[in-house]
Amino acid sequence: MAALSDPLPKTFAINPWFRLAPPVETILDPAAIPAKGCDVLAAPVGILMSLASWRPVTPSPGYGIVAFTGISQRPLTPDLRDRMWVAWRAPVFEQFRGFQGELLAWECEAFAGLHFDNEAAVWEERSGELLVTSLVNLRHPAWRLATGRLGRVEQGACNCGSMLPSIVWKI
């Protein structure tokens, strides 16, 4: 555990479609990442794949990669996850975000699915496809929005210790 005097991890988010609060630093140009790198690199999947292609120009993150996905965003496939691992040798964690950037599901260190909070989102299955209702985006409400992705909703304890439900994409 970090001491209170330890600096916060350096997290850079590249061109997200939503605002992030400090200590996350939002940048538009990947070249703006300091040469010494960062602890966490976060961006939509398409941008991460572009960066992976011109690696080693982009320094490796110390803790990992956060791949933003969503209804209108490119999904994170096992092949893309593997390609990012080859480029950075850092774990890749998926965050499924809504139209305004609201966090609807997030991947834990057990990599057994994406957890979600029932107060922020409701996930349902219909004929194998996952539907999502955001309970936090009041500006652009969406009810049972088709994700275009197959999967299932799971209840019960995760290997990470969380009791939150999770979604598991069908690959």
C-alpha positions in Angstrom: 0.0 0.0 0.0 1.3 3.5 -0.9 2.1 5.9 1.8 0.1 9.1 2.0 3.1 11.1 0.9 3.6 8.9 -2.3 2.6 10.7 -5.5 -0.5 9.5 -7.3 0.1 7.3 -10.3 0.5 9.2 -13.5 -2.5 8.4 -15.7 -2.9 9.7 -19.2 -6.2 9.4 -21.1 -5.8 10.0 -24.8 -8.7 11.5 -26.7 -11.6 10.1 -24.6 -15.1 11.1 -25.7 -15.9 12.3 -22.2 -14.3 14.3 -19.4 -12.1 12.8 -16.7 -11.3 14.4 -13.4 -7.8 14.9 -12.0 -5.4 13.2 -11.3 -6.1 11.8 -14.8 -4.5 14.0 -17.4 -6.4 14.1 -20.7 -4.3 14.7 -23.8 -5.2 14.8 -27.5 -1.8 14.0 -28.9 0.0 10.8 -27.8 3.3 12.5 -28.5 2.5 14.6 -25.4 3.2 11.6 -23.1 6.4 12.3 -21.4 9.4 10.2 -22.4 9.6 8.7 -19.0 6.2 7.2 -19.6 3.2 6.9 -17.3 1.7 4.4 -14.8 -1.6 4.0 -16.6 -2.5 4.7 -20.3 -6.2 4.9 -21.1 -7.8 5.4 -24.5 -10.5 4.1 -26.9 -9.4 0.7 -28.4 -8.8 2.2 -31.9 -6.4 4.8 -30.5 -4.6 2.1 -28.4 -4.2 0.0 -31.5 -2.7 2.9 -33.4 -0.3 3.6 -30.6 0.7 -0.1 -30.5 1.7 0.0 -34.1 4.3 2.8 -33.5 5.6 1.4 -30.3 8.3 1.8 -28.9 7.8 5.6 -29.4 5.1 5.4 -26.7 6.7 4.4 -23.4 5.3 1.3 -21.6 2.8 2.0 -18.8 4.0 0.7 -15.4 0.6 -0.6 -14.2 -1.5 -1.2 -17.3 -3.7 -0.2 -20.1 -7.3 0.8 -19.8 -9.2 0.2 -23.1 -12.4 2.3 -23.4 -15.2 0.5 -25.2 -18.9 1.2 -25.5 -22.0 1.2 -27.6 -20.4 3.3 -30.3 -16.9 2.2 -29.7 -14.8 -0.6 -31.1 -14.9 -3.7 -28.9 -11.8 -5.2 -27.2 -11.3 -8.6 -28.8 -8.9 -11.3 -27.6 -6.7 -10.6 -30.7 -6.5 -6.9 -29.9 -5.8 -7.6 -26.3 -2.9 -9.9 -27.3 -1.5 -7.3 -29.7 -1.5 -4.7 -27.0 0.3 -7.1 -24.7 3.0 -7.6 -27.3 3.4 -3.9 -27.8 3.5 -2.9 -24.1 3.9 -6.0 -21.9 1.3 -4.5 -19.6 -2.1 -5.9 -18.6 -5.2 -4.5 -20.5 -8.3 -3.7 -18.6 -11.6 -3.0 -20.4 -14.0 -0.2 -19.3 -17.4 -0.2 -21.0 -18.6 3.4 -21.1 -21.9 5.0 -22.1 -22.5 7.8 -24.6 -21.5 10.5 -22.2 -18.6 8.5 -20.7 -20.5 7.1 -17.7 -18.8 4.0 -16.4 -21.2 1.1 -17.0 -18.9 -1.9 -16.4 -15.2 -2.4 -15.7 -12.8 -5.3 -15.8 -11.1 -6.4 -12.6 -7.7 -8.0 -12.1 -9.2 -11.5 -12.2 -10.1 -10.9 -15.9 -13.3 -13.0 -15.4 -15.8 -10.4 -16.8 -16.7 -6.8 -16.3 -18.3 -5.8 -13.0 -21.2 -3.4 -12.8 -23.1 -1.6 -10.1 -26.9 -2.0 -10.2 -27.3 1.6 -9.2 -25.4 2.8 -12.3 -26.5 0.3 -15.0 -28.9 -2.6 -15.6 -27.6 -5.4 -17.8 -29.9 -7.9 -19.4 -29.7 -10.8 -21.9 -32.0 -11.1 -24.8 -31.4 -14.0 -27.2 -27.8 -14.1 -26.1 -27.2 -10.3 -26.8 -26.5 -8.0 -23.9 -28.7 -5.0 -23.4 -27.8 -2.1 -21.1 -29.8 0.6 -19.4 -27.7 3.5 -18.0 -29.2 4.8 -14.7 -26.8 7.7 -14.5 -27.0 9.3 -17.9 -30.1 11.5 -17.5 -29.1 13.7 -20.4 -29.3 10.9 -23.0 -31.3 8.2 -21.4 -31.3 4.8 -23.1 -33.5 1.9 -22.0 -32.5 -1.6 -22.9 -30.0 -0.5 -25.5 -28.6 -3.3 -27.6 -24.8 -3.5 -27.3 -24.4 -5.6 -30.4 -22.3 -8.0 -28.3 -23.2 -11.5 -27.2 -22.7 -12.5 -23.6 -24.3 -13.3 -20.2 -24.9 -11.7 -16.8 -23.3 -13.5 -13.9 -24.1 -13.2 -10.2 -22.0 -14.3 -7.2 -18.4 -13.9 -6.0 -15.7 -13.1 -8.5 -12.1 -14.5 -8.1 -11.1 -10.9 -7.3 -13.4 -11.1 -4.2 -16.1 -8.7 -5.5 -19.7 -9.6 -5.0 -20.9 -7.2 -7.7 -22.5 -8.9 -10.7 -20.6 -9.0 -13.9 -21.1 -9.3 -17.7 -19.1 -11.9 -19.6 -18.7 -11.3 -23.3 -19.1 -14.4 -25.6 -16.0 -14.7 -27.7 
